[in-house]
Amino acid sequence: MTASESPARTYGGWRRSRGIGLMGLGSAQTLAVVIALTVLIIAISVDRTVGVIVAGPALMLIGGTVLRWDGVPLLHGLLQRIRWGWGSARGYTAYRSGVAAAHPHGWQLPGVLAPTTLLSVEDPAGDYGVVWHRRLGTMTVTLRVAATSTWLVDPGQAERWVANWGSWLAGLGYLPTVRWIAVTVDTAPASGSRLAHYVAGRVAPHAPAAARRVLAQLVEVSPAAAADVETRVSITFDPALSPTRPRNLDESLSEVSRALPGLTDALGSCGLTVLGRATASDLLGVVRAAYDPAARGDVANALGDSGGLQRFLDWDTAGPIAATEFYDRYQHDSGWSVSWAWHEAPRANVHADVLSRLLAPGGHPKRVTLLYRPASAADASRIVEREVNAASFRDALRAAQKRDENARDRADKERALRAAREEAAGAGVGLMSMFVTVTVTDEDYLGRAVADAESRAEVAKIRLRRLRASQAAGFAVTLPCGICPPQLATQWPR
């Protein structure tokens, strides 16, 4: 390395949120263990027979909470398996539609997408589609963007793009109506139908035969050497959190329209080219192609026509004709899908292009979604201060128990302190997660596609966990529909 060269910039510091708890447990888990121990001690002190009866459930609760398998409490896995068995026995994991429906909810998307509906908004800057979640009241708008590659630019320029992206995320903390954003990179092998449709309509009828043969050969071989890549930024708003307190749907949509121009303009400095807001037809095409990958070419051709896709589909019929959720995979129309969630972020510092291998096109359709939930500027300082206090409490508890500090605890404390310092300097605070979905049209290729996706995640230094018993929800998260699993987990099912 010469004196004029500087080392490549690295990024890191992600950490899992940890509260004040015993043995690495959270606050709720610690409270459950303490209550179980207290009940057990009281039962033994009152009567030994009662103590023996209470000891079994209490020890099972304590063991299921404390013992873990791959970072997941055993009790959590057991409850998830019980819920899955209960739902499967009642047919909640299967969806079937037909030509006619005799009840008001006969036409709707399956699973967690059922409460959503699609709205088309007319705006001077361009019409766009809004996915409205009727139960939560949230509205999701999707921006179509094109990312600039960092391979052919100066490293300093790439660093500025990353810094501007961090500033854009930090600015979301000052917008009370923004609940979360989802950045999705959707890749699939090129179907070739769009190119064939384009060329067929432009070949002169009296063109030389040799020229027509060359064009035909190009159309034939192009799908093997090309891929469809779409990048989307979906912003989910909650108009009810606006200071103006919109009273109806029209006022809520006006609130969303006022916030969009500023967010869109700021993305231009992050290495992204904003192609426009996704229209209702664009959203219909994404959902339909995801559920029926064999129809991707037909959907692309319909989107290219002047009439758009809305002539053939609406939001309720854009979903699958039939779908079945299995414990570790999801079958839908012509596709089989497997979804993963981010289990652990990279421990070491990484370069800006760490996700390039995971996001690169492969032999099968794949969607990678980064979900970011920004904390408000008022709550950011309180969140990082709570994390620092929790780390200090664990230090004091370890000292009282005369245990040595291990490397992981030391690194976790340093990251918590660094996050507090960065927040004091103006950085934003948020919760991040990642979801990956890979789809094949033949079940025999599913194992190969799963191995490819997991190997790409390993190259990116990311640990993924397959969403067992939650495949349908994981599939929906990677669609531009504003689905956020942590938020849905707080809603009582109805």
Sequence and secondary structure as in RCSB ss.txt:
>XXXX:A:sequence
MTASESPARTYGGWRRSRGIGLMGLGSAQTLAVVIALTVLIIAISVDRTVGVIVAGPALMLIGGTVLRWDGVPLL
HGLLQRIRWGWGSARGYTAYRSGVAAAHPHGWQLPGVLAPTTLLSVEDPAGDYGVVWHRRLGTMTVTLRVAATST
WLVDPGQAERWVANWGSWLAGLGYLPTVRWIAVTVDTAPASGSRLAHYVAGRVAPHAPAAARRVLAQLVEVSPAA
AADVETRVSITFDPALSPTRPRNLDESLSEVSRALPGLTDALGSCGLTVLGRATASDLLGVVRAAYDPAARGDVA
NALGDSGGLQRFLDWDTAGPIAATEFYDRYQHDSGWSVSWAWHEAPRANVHADVLSRLLAPGGHPKRVTLLYRPA
SAADASRIVEREVNAASFRDALRAAQKRDENARDRADKERALRAAREEAAGAGVGLMSMFVTVTVTDEDYLGRAV
ADAESRAEVAKIRLRRLRASQAAGFAVTLPCGICPPQLATQWPR
>XXXX:A:secstr
  TT      B        S GGG  HHHHHHHHHHHHHHHHHHHH HHHHHHHHHHHHHHHHHHH EETTEEHH
HHHHHHHHHHHHHHTTTTEEE  S   STTSSS SGGGTTEEEEEE  TT  EEEEEETTT  EEEEEEEEE  S
TTS HHHHHHHHHHHHHHHHHGGG TTEEEEEEEEEEEE  SHHHHHHHHTTS TTS HHHHHHHHHHHHHGGGG
 EEEEEEEEEEE GGGSTT   SHHHHHHHHHHHHHHHHHHHGGGTEEEEEE  HHHHHHHHHHHH GGGHHHHH
HHHHSTT GGGT  TTTSS SEEEE SS EEETTEEEEEEEEEE  SS B TTTTHHHHS  SS EEEEEEEEE 
 HHHHHHHHHHHHHHHHHHHHHHHHTT    HHHHHHHHHHHHHHHHHHTT   EEEEEEEEEEESSGGGHHHHH
HHHHHHHHHTT EEEE TT HHHHHHHTSSS   HHHHHTS   
